[in-house]
Amino acid sequence: MQALGCWKCAHSTEENAAKVGFRALCPSCSAALHSCLGCRHYAPGRPNDCAIPGTDPIRDREGVNFCEEFAARLTPSSSIDRTDALKRARRLLGEDIGD
């Protein structure tokens, strides 16, 4: 069993990475573990920000979701630079990002 690291605080949890429950929360920061940001398929800039085509739209990337394609990210996604992803998305949309 591989323990799951929280995407938000990188705390190693007792959750089995292969069987993260839909409503599982990090015991350290209470972040939703079964969320887009905790999924290895999370891909900012792709349709629905997901590497798997045709997934259902998710509004809150940080919140609990019921996506059947969820696969826990084994490396905590604190390594995901959300600022960088936001800048790339804004460039794609042609918005002035001031850098």
N, C-alpha and C positions, 0 to 999 in steps of 0.2 A: 504494500500500500504506500503510495506517495502522498505525503501531506501537501496541503494546498497553502500557498502564500497569498495573503490578501493583496489585491491590486492597488489598494489605497495606501496602506501603512506597511506592507511587506511582512506583517506578522505571520509566522507559520502557525497554521491552525491544525486542529485535530481532524478536520474534514478529509475524507478520502477524495483525492483529486478526480478519481474515476466516477464517483457517485455523489456529486455535490447536489444537495437538495434545492428545490426551487426557492425556498424561503430561508436558506442558510445565511447567517450573518457572521461577520468577523467578531470574535470575542473581544478584540482589542479596541476597534474603532466603530463597530456596528455597521460597516459597509456591507452591501449586498454582495455575496460571493457569486451567486448565479446571475451575473449581469454581463452586459456587453464588454465592459472594461476588464472583466475577469476571464474573458473567453479568448482562446487562441485564434479564433476566426475574425476577431475584431480588426477591421481594416479601414481606417478613416479615409474618406474620399471615394470609396467604392459605393455602389448602390446599397442603401441602408447601412452603410459603414460595415459591411460584412463580406468576407471572402467567399461565402457560399451564396450563389445566386438564388433568387426567389424566396429568401427568408421573409417572414412577416415583418412589417415596419415596427420599430421599437422607438418610443419617444424619449424615454429616459435611459441613457446609456449606463448611468451609474446605479439605477434602481433594479429591483428584483424583476426578472422577466421569466416567461415560461417557454422560451425558445427551445425547441426540441433538438436543434443543431448544436447546442452549447457543448463546448469541450474546454475544460479548465486550462487556463494558461499556467504552465508549471513554473515559469519565471514570472515573479510578480510584475505586473505591468506598470509599476512605478518607473520602469525603464522606458515606458511610452512617454514621449514628450508631447503632451497634449497641446502645448503652445505651438510647437512646430506643426502639428497636424492641423490646427486651426489656421495657421498662416497659409499652409498649402491649400486648404479648402477655400480660403478667401481669394487666393490668387486664381484658382480655377474659376471662381465666380466673377472675377474681374473687379473685386472690391479693393479699394485703396487701403493698404495695411500700414503705411507710414514707416517702412523700413528700407 
